[in-house]
Amino acid sequence: MFSTSPMPLLVIVWAAVTAAFIAVMFWKAFAGLKEADVVILDPAEDKQANEQQQMIAKMERLTSWAKRFGFASLAMLVVTGGLLVYRIMRAFSLGQTP
C-alpha cells in the first residue's frame, strides 16, 4: 500500500510548505499596496496615522509568517536533497542503478 521510501511524503510536505510560502508572499504584496510612506504631522489626521500603524503591524506579522514558511521550505528542500543524494550514493556503492 505505502512505499518504503519517505521521499514521496517529503516532496508532498515540501510542496505544501512552499505553496503556503508563496501564498503568504502574494498576500503580503497585495496588503502592502495600500501602505504609503507618509509622515503625518497634523493632529487632525490621527485617524490616518492609526490606519498607517495598523497596516505596518499587519505587514510585520505577514513578514514573520513569510520568513517561517520560507525557512521551513528551505529546510525541507535540503532534507529531501540530502536524502536523495544519500540514496544515489548508496545505490552506486551496492552496484545498483538508482
WONORRA-V151629 format. One record per backbone hydrogen bond with DSSP energy under -0.5 kcal/mol. NH is the residue of the N-H (numbers start at 0). CO is the residue of the C=O. Records with the same first field share a line. If there is no record, write none. Layout:
NH=CO  CO
This chain:
9=5
10=6
11=7
12=8
13=9
14=10
15=11
16=12
17=13
18=14
19=15
20=16
21=17
22=18
23=19
24=20
25=21
26=22
27=23
28=24
29=25
30=26
31=27
32=29
33=30
34=31
37=35
39=37
40=38
44=41
45=42
48=44
49=45
50=46
51=47
52=48
53=49
54=50
55=51
56=52
57=53
58=54
59=55
60=56
61=57
62=58
63=59
64=60
65=61
66=62
67=63
68=64
69=65
70=66
71=67
72=68
73=69
74=70
75=71
76=72
77=73
78=74
79=75
80=76
81=77
82=78
83=79
84=80
85=81
86=82
87=83
88=84
89=85
90=86
91=87
92=88
93=89
94=91
95=90
